[in-house]
Amino acid sequence: MDAIRRLRPLNPVSLSISSRTDRGVHALSNSAHFDLQRKNDKPLFTEDVLVEALNFHLKDEEISITRAYRVPADFHARFRALSRTYVYRIALGVSHRSQLPLTERNMCWNLRNTELDVGAMSEAATVLAGTHDFSSFRAVNSDLPFKNPVKTLDVARIHPGRAFVCEHFHREIPFWEFTFRSKSFLYKQVRRMTGALVAVGQGRISLGELKEILEARDSLAYPPNIVAPACGLFLTRVDYNQSDLLPSPQTSTAASDG
């Protein structure tokens, strides 16, 4: 907000973000929109100039703007999003985070397990995919009475990952990634789904028990102490219709950060 205000807009600045994340969760890509009016004798910022100006005023903040679009006046970064993609990263055979490369600390969930039953986890992921009432996988918060628990999980898959600096670390650490894509998610839904899938891979809960948790449609049915920590979770994509990113005579500005 301060970076936008430093551009000296004529209008009061209001910033709308596409996705909120929990404390400790990372965002490799997010998007937001705002209206920006300049004095009559000032030309509109081009997209490239706006990106440079915002990053200049952000200075040492741990955020940067990668792209900007001039969008229709009725565009909304949150409500026009077609989907959001989250990736959760886990590292195996790491009993303490001090054993991780510095670039991985607070960037993954380190597990003591040297192996997980990936086949069982993949089968469990297919149980979660599709349209369901995900009440059992949401945490209680103030939005609970207002959020529809029925969501469509378009993607739920598990695949090998890698360390950010795997070529330069003194030992190989196996990484796995969990990818989830949906139009929207419930509060802590991704972390709770990940924790349940890992518990299946560890043999702590069975595939049948996972189905029972889902079908219970009750947050109290979720087992205690298996929620995945925030540190391994990344928001990686927010997608829109390309037509929503085309300017019209009356326009707002949308910015994407990474």
N, C-alpha and C positions, 0 to 999 in steps of 0.2 A: 504493500500500500504506500509506504513512504517513497519508494522508487518511482511509483506512478505520480504521486503528488509533486515530486521534484521536476516533472515535465511541465508543471504549471498549467494544468487544464482549467478551463473556465467552469466546468461542471463539478459538483461534488463527486468524489470517486467512490465507487462501490465495486468490490471484487467478488465474483462468484466462481468457486472452484468446483471442478467436476467430481472429485473424490476426496473424502476425508480419510485419514489413516490414523491408527492408534499411535500413541507415543512409542518410539522405538522401531516403527515400521519405516521402510525406505520407499522412495519413489524414484524410479529411473525415468519415468515419464508421467506427467500430470498435465492438466490443462485448466485454464480459467478464462473468464471473459470480463471485460470492463468497457465502459463508454468513455471516450476521450474527445472533448471539444477544445479546439484551439481558438485563439483570437482571430477575428475576421481577416486580418492581413497575413496570417500565418498559413502556409500550405499544410496539408495533412502529412503526417509522418508516413514515409514508405515503410513497408514491413521490415526491411533490413535495418533501416535507421532506428526504428523503434526497438528492435532486439538489442542493438548496440547501446542505445541510450539507457534502457532498463538495466542491462548488465553493468554498465558503468556506475549507475547509482546503487546497485546491489552490493558492489565492492566485494567485501570479504564474506558475505553471507554464503552459507552452504547450499546455494541454489543458483541455477543459471537458466536464462531463457534461451531456447534453441530455435524457435520459430514463432512467427506471428502471422495472423491472417486478418484481413478486413472482412467482417461477416455481416449477414443481415441483421437488422435491428432487433428482430424477435429471436435471435439465437440465444441459447442458454447452455453453458458448458456442462452443466449437470444433467438437465432434462433432455437434451438432444443427443446425449451419448448413446450409441448403439450397444456398446459392450465395454467392459473393463477386464483386463487380464492381470492376474496376479501370479507370481512365481514364488514358491517357497523352497529354500535351499537347506539341505542337511549335509553334514560331514560325518563320516563313519570312523570308528576306531579312535576317537579323540575324547579322552576322559576329562580333560580340562581345557578351557579355551586358550590357556597360555601355550598349548601345543600347536595352535593354529598359526599360520603366517599372519603378520600384522595386518595385512590387507583383508583378512577374513574375520578378524575379531569384531564381534557385534554385527556380522554380515551373514551368519548362518547359525543353525542349531547343531551344536556338536553332540554326538551320541557316542557312548561307550561301545555300543554294538559294532562289531566288525562286519556283520552281515545282517540283512533284513530279508524277509521272504517277499521279494519284489513281485512274484507271481500272485501271491495272496493280496498284496496291496493294490495291484493293478485290477484284480477282480473286484476288490472292494470299491475302487474308484468308479467302476461301471455301475455299481449300486447307487452311487451318489449322482451320477450324470442323469440329465433329464429334468423334468418338472416335478417338484416335490414340495411339500410343506416342510421347511427346514427349521421349524421351531426348536427342535432338539439341538440344533447347531448354532443357536444364537445366544449371546450373553445378555443378561438383563441390564437394561439401561433406561434412560428417561424416554427414549423413542419407542419403547416396546409396544405401547397400545396403538401406535399410529402406523407401524410398518407391517405391510402384508408379508407373512412368512413364506408365501408360495413364490418360489424362484425357479427359473430355468437355468440349469447349469449346462452350458453348451459344450464345455471342455473340462474334463477331469482326467489328467493323465500323469504318469510317472515315468521319468526318463533319466539316463545318466547325465550328470553335470560335470563341472570342472572347477578347480580353484582359479581365482583371478590371476594368480601368478604361478601356475603349476610348473612351468618350465624352469623356474628359478628357485623353487623351494627344495630343501634337502631330502624330503621324502614325499612319496605319493600318498595323497589322502583321497579316498573314494568320496565323491559327491553325488547326491541324487537331487533331482528337482521335481517339484509337484507344480503343475500348471493348471490353473482354474480360470475359465472365462464365462462371464454372465453379464447380462445387462446391468444388474446391480446385486449387491450382497447385503446380508444382515450383519449386525454388529458382531465382530469377531468370528464370523462364519468360516472364513478361510482358515484361520488358526485352529479352530475346533475341528474342522474336517481333516486338516493335516495331522493333528494330534491323534485323531481316531485311526487314520490310515497307518500311521507309524505304529500305533498300538497293535493293529492287525499284523503288521510286519514283524513285530516282536513276539507275537503269540500271546499277547496280554488280553486281547478280545478276539472272538471268532467272527467269521463273516456273518453267521446267523445273528450274533449279538449286535453287530453293526446294523443289520436290517431292522432289528427290534428297536434300536435307539432311534433310527430314522422314523419308523412307523409310530413311535410313541408320541411324536409331535409335542414334546415337553422338554424344556431346557433342563429340568431336574433329572431327566433320564440319562443325560450325558455323564459318563463316569468322571469321578474327581481326579484331579492331578494328571491329566493327559493333554491339556491344551498346549499347543506348540507356542514357544515364546515368540515375542514380537520381532526379535532381531533377525530372523531368517526370512522375513516376508518382504517382497518387493512388488509395488505396483509398476507394471512394465508397459502397459498400453491402455489408451482410451481411444476408442474408434468412433468416427462420425460418418454420416453420409457425406460424400464429396460435395453434393449440392448445398449442404448446410455451410460449407466453407467458401461459397462464392459470394462476392459482395453485391449489394443492392444500393440504390440511391441513398437510402438511410442506413447507415452501418454502425456497428460496434467494432470492438477489437477483441480478438481472442489470442491468447498467448499460450505457448506450450513450454513447460520447463522440464529440465532433465537433470 
